[in-house]
Amino acid sequence: MQQVLQGPRDSEPPVRNNKPGSVMKRRGFSLIEVLIAVFLVVLCAMIVGATMPIATASREKSDLLTKATGLAQKQLEAIRGVGYPNVVPSQLAFFGLIDNVTPVATNTYSFTNADSAVFDNPANVLPNGVGRLRIEQLEIDLRRVTVEVTYNDRGTTRTARLATLIANL
């Protein structure tokens, strides 16, 4: 029959050593357990730290696209609000929705403000922001208006483009 030694705390079970007949109590963590735990904590911290710059860049890219889309949508809604008869360069310039009746390209006009607010200027809101508006007569009583807001994102030119049809009802 084998004899088991009882320690000062009877609640902890004794642990056998590799030597026959020897018994020892287990207290705390072994060195290898501590090293593995430290390794896992450091590994998790490195993974989180490595993803932070990527997440920040993605957030900034998304923020710029959201601003460009918002500007384009506001401009498009302002043009829809003036109605079909006024969707001509002279009337849009009169309402301040385009900068000039002189096109920058075929049927394409520049704009800096969707209304009188300074915050709507693409050049103020976006890096190298430019607003363009294209008017196309599709049928006798139907025009397509396309709004493009172009900006620079870390050396890459990006564009938010929205279009709508305006009918003479």
N, C-alpha and C positions, 0 to 999 in steps of 0.2 A: 504494500500500500504506500502511496506517495503522500508526503506531507506538504501542505500548502501553508506558507507563512502569511500571517495577517499583519497589515500595517496599521498605522495610527488611524487611518480612515478606512473603515470597512466597506464603504460604499464603492470604492474604486476596485475593480477586479485586478488581481495580480496578472502580470504578463510574464510568460516564460522567456528566458534568455535562451540562446542557442546551446548553452552548456547544459548537459543533463543535470537535473536536480536544482538548478539555480532559478530563483524567482526574483523579478524586479518590478517596481511600480513605474508606470508611464506618467510623466508630468510634462506639460507644455507640448511644443511642436519640435519636430526634428529639424535640423538645418536644411535638409533637402525640401521639406514642406514649405519652409519660409522662403527659400530661393525660388521655388515654383510660383508661389503666391506673388512675390515681388515681380517676377518675370511677366506674369499675366497682367498685373496692374500697369506695368510700364508699356507692355504691348498695346493694351487698350488705350492708354493715354496717347501713344504715338499714332494710332489709327484715327482717333478723334482729332488730334492736332493736324494730321495730314489732310483731312477732309475740310477743315475750316476755310482755307483759301479758295478751294473749289466752290464751296457753298456761297462764299461772299461774292465771287465772280458771277455765279449764276444768278444771285439775287440782284446784282447791279445790272446785268444784261436784261433780266426780266423787268426791272424798274424802268429802264429806258424804253423798252418795247411798249410797256403799259402807257407811258407818257405819250409816245408817238401815236399810238392807237387812239388814245383819248383826244388828242389834238385833231386827228383826222375825223373822228366821229363828231366832234363838236362843230367842225367846219362843215361837214356834210349835213348835219341837222340844221345849221343856220341857212344853208343854201336851199334845203327842202322847205324851210319856213317862208322863204320869199315867194315861192310858187313858180309854176311853169313859165308864165309870161316874163318873169324877171330873171330867168336863168340865161342871160345873155351877158357878154362882157361889160357892156356899158352900164347895165343895171347893177351887176355884181360889184363893179367899181364904185358906183354911187352909194351902195349900202356898205361899202368898206370891206367886202368879202374877198376881193382880190386887190392887189396893189396897183395894177395898171391895166388899161385895155390893150396894151401892146403884148402880144403873146411871146413867151420865151421859147416856145416850140409850136408846132402845129396844134392849134386849139388848146394850148396849155398855157396857164397863167400862174404867176407866183402869188402867194399870200403870206402875210406875216401875222395877221391877227384874225381870229374867228369872230371876235367882237372888239370892243374898245379896251379890253383888259390887256395889260402888258404881259401878264402871265401866259397868254395864248401864243406868243411869238415863238415859233419853233427854234429860232436862233438863241433865244434866252432860256428855253426849257431844255433843249437837247444840245449836245456837242456838235457843232457845225450843222445845226438843224435847218432844213429848207422845206418849205411847203409849196406844193404844186397842185394845180386844179386843172382837170381836162374835161371839156364839154364836147359831147358828140351828139349829133342829131341822128337818131336811129330811124325814126319814121316821122310822119308829118306832125303828130302830137306826142312824140316820145323822145326824151333826151336822157342820155346816160352821163352822169357826173362821177368822175373818179378823182379821189383825193389821195395824194401821196405825201407822206412826211418822211423825208430822208435824213439820216443822221449818221454820225461816225461813232462806232463802238470799238475802241482799242485798235484802231487802224483798219477796221472793216466797215464798209458802207452798208448800212441796213436800211430797209424801207418798210413802212407800214402803209398798206394800200387798201382803201375801202371804196366801194362804188355803190351807186343807187340809181334807180330809174325814176324819172320825174315825168308824169303824164299830164296832159292838158285835159282835165275832166270837165 
